[in-house]
Structures are given as structure tokens and as C-alpha cells.
Amino acid sequence: MLFQYRAARNVVVPTLTATALHSADNPPVFDPVNSTCWTAGIPETFRKRPEAIRSLHPTHSVAAIGPDAKELTSDHTFSVSPCDEKSPFGKLAQLENGYVLLVGVGYDSVTTFHHVEELAAADYHMQKGFTKATLLIDGENIERHYMLHQCGTPSDFSIMQPLFIERGVQKMMRIVDSEVRLLHAPSIRQITLECLRSDSLILCND
């Protein structure tokens, strides 16, 4: 997944390192320079570019390039939960000209849905309590307390696609063999939040 910030003045990619093994008994250790992401080759290559700025979050970092990259990433280390309003995901979803771009991947790659789950305080979404994570920054170990995602919860974010198409949130095209979707981030937030408040398990598989 790629997403755009302020009408492509900035480009941001998810460089996630969260795993189902992370817990209070197995806290994450994050090095923004050396911790590889599992979000595939494009984000991993992107974050290594000299002009890229990686947000300092132990499980849900992003890498950003553009004139507002520092602003977008600067508060993430203080996010209590990975995708809260201080996070890049939360900031994107509050910008009228913020978009999520999916190239050859489906709705399961839209981390903005996790932002909405956090806004809605979905019971299934977070581990209970806080975990002391370690950030390795400029040779110094910094410990902070974070809430962690409950990885592995069955979900089906694609259930939102018909409604998004109906309301004009999504545009689609093909590039060679890849299906491309462009989604308006503030609309993802607004519509999904409305749905979660009506049905708290709408994004979960039965």
C-alpha cells in the first residue's frame, strides 16, 4: 500500500514491523535505520532513500518524502495507540486532500481502517494494557509505553468497498496487470466510523 499526503506533494509508505508475537512479555525493539518492514519491496526500498524520514513508532512506522514529511512523521513516537490521531494515519484521514493509493493489493492493506477502529475503541482491536517498547535512536535506547494491536483478529475490510463505490470514495483503473484503487482518506474515516458505531463488528469476519 502507498498513500499520498497533500495532493502528492508528499508520498508516504507504511514500513510496519508489528508481529503477532509482540506482547508485554515480548516487547518490540525498533531501530528506524535497521528494522526492516514486512510491507514488501517498495516500502523497504523507499525508506532507505536518503531523503526519506521514518516515523519513530515501534510497530507501525511510516516513511515519508516531501516538504511536509517531518511534520507528518514527527508526533508518531508519542502515539498511545499505533494509528491514533497523532499518527500519520490519523493526520492523513483529517486532510481533505489526503488519499490512499492501492496498487495491486486489496482493502486488507488499508491501515486507515485501523485508525478508525482505534477512534471507535473497537473491543477486539488492541491488546489489554501497555507494553514497554524500546526505540534505538542515535545509539541510545529509549523506552516508552505503547498499546499494541491484537494481531490476527479475522477481518474483512473489503465489506466497505460497495458503499465506498456508491458514495464516490473510490476510483479504479488498471496499470498493466495491476488493479489500482484511489480512496479519499477523510471519507474512509467518516463512513467507516459511522458503520462501526452502528455495528461494532462490521469489519470482522464471522
C-alpha positions in Angstrom: 0.0 0.0 0.0 1.1 3.5 -0.8 -0.7 6.6 0.4 -0.4 10.2 -0.6 -0.4 13.4 1.6 -1.5 16.8 0.5 -2.2 16.0 -3.2 1.1 14.2 -3.9 3.3 17.0 -2.5 4.3 14.2 -0.2 4.4 10.5 -0.5 4.2 8.2 2.5 4.6 4.4 2.7 3.8 2.0 5.5 7.0 0.5 7.0 5.3 -1.7 9.5 7.2 -4.1 11.9 4.4 -5.3 14.1 4.0 -9.1 14.5 1.6 -11.4 16.3 4.5 -12.3 18.7 4.7 -8.8 20.2 3.2 -8.5 23.7 4.1 -7.3 27.1 6.2 -10.5 27.5 7.9 -10.0 24.1 8.1 -6.2 23.6 9.1 -4.7 20.3 12.5 -3.2 19.8 12.6 -0.7 16.9 15.6 0.7 15.1 14.5 3.2 12.4 17.7 2.6 10.4 18.0 -1.2 10.6 14.5 -2.6 11.4 13.2 -4.0 8.1 9.5 -3.7 7.3 7.3 -6.6 6.1 5.2 -4.4 3.8 7.1 -5.6 0.7 9.8 -4.3 -1.5 8.6 -0.8 -2.4 8.3 0.4 1.2 11.5 -1.3 2.1 13.4 0.4 -0.8 11.6 3.7 -0.2 12.5 4.0 3.5 16.2 3.6 2.6 16.3 6.6 0.3 18.4 9.4 1.8 15.6 12.0 1.8 13.1 9.7 3.5 12.0 10.3 7.1 10.8 7.3 9.0 8.4 7.9 11.9 9.6 6.6 15.3 7.0 4.1 16.2 7.9 0.5 17.4 5.3 -1.3 15.3 3.5 1.0 12.8 6.2 3.3 11.4 5.9 5.0 8.0 8.5 6.6 5.7 7.8 9.9 4.1 9.3 12.0 1.4 8.2 15.6 0.6 8.2 19.1 2.0 5.8 18.1 4.9 7.5 14.8 5.7 8.9 15.9 9.0 5.5 17.4 10.1 3.7 14.3 9.2 6.0 11.9 11.0 7.1 13.9 14.0 4.4 13.1 16.5 4.2 9.3 15.9 6.5 8.4 18.7 4.0 9.9 21.2 1.0 8.0 19.8 -0.5 6.0 22.6 -2.0 3.6 20.1 -0.4 2.9 16.7 -2.8 4.7 14.5 -4.3 7.4 16.7 -4.9 11.0 15.7 -1.2 11.9 16.2 -0.1 9.2 13.9 0.5 9.7 10.1 -2.6 7.6 9.5 -4.7 9.9 11.7 -3.3 13.0 10.1 -3.9 11.8 6.6 -7.5 11.0 7.4 -8.1 14.5 8.6 -6.9 16.2 5.4 -9.4 17.0 2.7 -6.9 16.3 0.0 -5.4 13.1 1.6 -5.7 9.9 -0.4 -4.9 6.2 -0.1 -3.4 4.6 -3.2 -3.6 0.8 -3.6 -1.6 -0.8 -6.4 -2.1 -4.5 -6.9 -3.3 -5.0 -3.3 -6.7 -5.1 -1.7 -8.5 -3.4 1.2 -6.6 -5.6 3.7 -3.7 -3.2 3.1 -5.6 0.0 4.1 -4.1 0.8 7.5 -6.5 3.7 7.8 -9.1 1.2 8.8 -7.1 0.5 11.9 -7.1 4.2 12.6 -10.9 4.2 12.5 -11.0 1.1 14.8 -9.0 3.0 17.3 -11.3 6.0 17.1 -14.3 3.7 17.6 -12.5 1.9 20.5 -13.3 -1.4 19.0 -13.1 -4.0 21.7 -11.3 -6.6 19.6 -8.6 -4.3 18.2 -6.0 -3.7 20.9 -4.1 -5.8 23.4 -5.0 -5.1 27.0 -2.8 -2.7 28.9 0.5 -1.2 27.9 3.8 -2.6 26.7 7.2 -1.1 27.3 8.9 -0.9 23.9 12.4 0.1 23.1 13.4 2.6 20.4 17.1 2.7 19.3 17.7 6.3 18.3 21.2 7.7 17.6 22.8 4.9 19.7 20.5 5.5 22.7 17.9 3.1 24.0 14.7 4.9 24.7 11.9 3.1 26.5 8.3 4.2 26.1 4.9 2.6 26.9 2.6 1.8 24.0 -0.6 0.0 23.3 -0.2 -2.9 20.8 -2.5 -4.2 18.1 -4.1 -7.6 18.7 -2.7 -9.1 15.5 -4.6 -12.0 13.9 -8.2 -10.8 14.5 -10.1 -12.1 11.5 -11.2 -9.1 9.4 -12.8 -8.2 6.1 -12.2 -4.6 5.2 -13.5 -5.2 1.7 -17.0 -5.2 3.1 -16.8 -1.4 2.8 -16.0 -1.4 -0.9 -19.6 -1.4 -2.3 -20.5 1.5 0.0 -17.4 3.4 -1.0 -18.1 2.9 -4.7 -21.7 4.0 -4.1 -20.6 7.2 -2.4 -17.8 8.0 -4.8 -15.0 7.4 -2.3 -13.1 5.0 -4.6 -11.8 5.4 -8.2 -10.4 2.4 -10.1 -8.2 1.8 -13.1 -5.6 -0.7 -14.3 -1.9 -0.2 -14.9 -0.6 -3.1 -16.9 -1.7 -6.2 -14.9 -2.3 -4.3 -11.6 -5.6 -3.1 -10.4 -5.3 0.4 -8.9 -7.7 2.0 -6.4 -7.6 5.6 -5.2 -9.5 6.2 -2.0 -10.3 9.5 -0.3 -8.9 9.2 3.2 -11.3 11.5 5.1 -14.2 9.7 3.6 -12.8 6.3 4.7 -12.7 7.7 8.2 -16.1 9.3 8.2 -18.1 6.4 6.6 -16.3 3.6 8.4 -16.7 5.3 11.7 -20.4 5.7 11.1 -20.7 2.0 10.2 -18.7 0.9 13.3 -20.9 2.9 15.6 -23.9 1.1 14.1 -22.3 -2.3 14.1 -19.1 -2.7 16.2 -18.1 -5.9 14.4 -18.8 -4.9 10.8 -15.1 -5.2 9.8 -14.7 -8.6 11.4 -15.2 -12.0 9.7 -18.0 -14.0 11.2 
